[in-house]
Amino acid sequence: MKVHIIGGGNLGVSIALGLSKFSSDNQVTITRRNTSSILYLEKLGATVSSNNIHQIQEADIIILTIKPYQVDVVLNEILPVISNKTIASAVSGLSIENLQSKIGDSNTAIRIMPNIAAQFGASATCIAFQEKNSVKAQSVISLFQSLGTAPIIDEKLMDAATVLAASGTAFALRYIRASMQAGIEIGFDWQTALAISAQTVKGAAEMLLEEKVHPEQLIDRVTTPQGCTIAGLNEMEMHGFSSSLIRGIKTSLKQIKG
């Protein structure tokens, strides 16, 4: 497929990198007003341009990774030269209905919420679309399945997906940072503590994804009576480990909804 990414910020670049590494037979164009910081993508086979409509007529999928305030400006620029295109929007707060009304019936609106782990083939990209567009949505689903997982969700949950999958990256990294700091306190240098903490989280996630079981079932495997693990877990819970994380996620969602 020919993929046209408008918005060469962190998310757009992550998608472009992921497509260059983990998908085959795709041609990627990525646009940004100032291209100097993303020219290295050309070495990976992507086309980089400061012109949003460069080769856009040839695109099978157009991906919007721009800020909400940029939407109307970008659409006014590209709509006169496109028709019958699938437009996948990662714009926070822009509903499918609103986007569809802007792009007209000749184009198809799909809503996506990837995260920056796309560049490592490890994004959790939530996807929503209108039922009448389910066939055209398949190309978007397939594209993002090559960059990790691509669960289909109701659009009403897209704000929640933004917090759980996109903001969740920061939350997971904060846990790893805290674990690393604890590792330093108990004797490791920071590089070793970070390597152990990050790999441990990766291993735990891979077990869950592979076995598809509740986290508590895996916790039970490493928790022995009167052992160090249960003692540590109980101490964390006494200080609000789970409740603080839940409250943080719910607070982030309130911020999105205003």
Secondary structure, 3 states (H helix, E strand, C coil): CEEEEECCCHHHHHHHHHHHHHCCCCEEEEECCCCHHHHHHHHHCCEEECCCCCCHHHCCEEEECCCHHHHHHHHHHHHHHCCCCEEEECCCCCCHHHHHHHHCCCCEEEEEECCHHHHHCCEECEEECCHHHHHHHHHHHHHHHCCEECCECCHHHHHHHHHHHHHHHHHHHHHHHHHHHHHHHCCCCHHHHHHHHHHHHHHHHHHHHHHCCCHHHHHHHCCCCCCHHHHHHHHHHHCCHHHHHHHHHHHHHHHHHC
